[in-house]
Amino acid sequence: MVFLAMFIATVALIVVILIWDHSLLAGLFLGIAFWTWVLAAIVLAFGPVTLAWRLRRTRARRNALLHAEWVVEDEATSAASRRDSRES
């Protein structure tokens, strides 16, 4: 909880500095002074991004196995075949 408060305060400070001074020197100062916070944000975002990627990959594999094992039609294909059968 303390880390989150420090992170929010740091981001707020960066925003205030950038609003106050739009110069390249201010951006360079912020980049040098707060590079560890950018690294921490990347490390913290890595976990949820990796989890979402692995869940998507696992669900796709499970769906492919289901289709291969049970010869299940896709929803679009089954809807088209039902529509064609009604028309004839």
NORQUI-V667964 format. One record per backbone hydrogen bond with DSSP energy under -0.5 kcal/mol. CO is the residue of the C=O (numbers start at 1). NH is the residue of the N-H. If there is no record, write none. Layout:
# NORQUI-V667964
CO_NH, CO_NH
This chain:
# NORQUI-V667964
1_5, 2_6, 3_7, 4_8, 5_9, 6_10, 7_11, 8_12, 9_13, 10_14, 11_15, 12_16, 13_17, 14_18, 15_19, 16_20, 17_21, 23_27, 24_28, 25_29, 26_30, 27_31, 28_32, 29_33, 30_34, 32_35, 34_37, 34_38, 35_39, 36_40, 37_41, 38_42, 39_43, 40_44, 41_45, 42_46, 43_47, 44_48, 45_49, 46_50, 47_51, 48_52, 49_53, 50_54, 51_55, 52_56, 53_57, 54_58, 55_59, 56_60, 57_61, 58_62, 59_63, 60_64, 61_65, 62_66, 63_67, 64_68, 65_69, 66_70, 67_71, 74_78, 75_79, 76_80, 77_81, 78_82, 79_83, 80_84, 81_85, 82_86, 83_87, 84_88
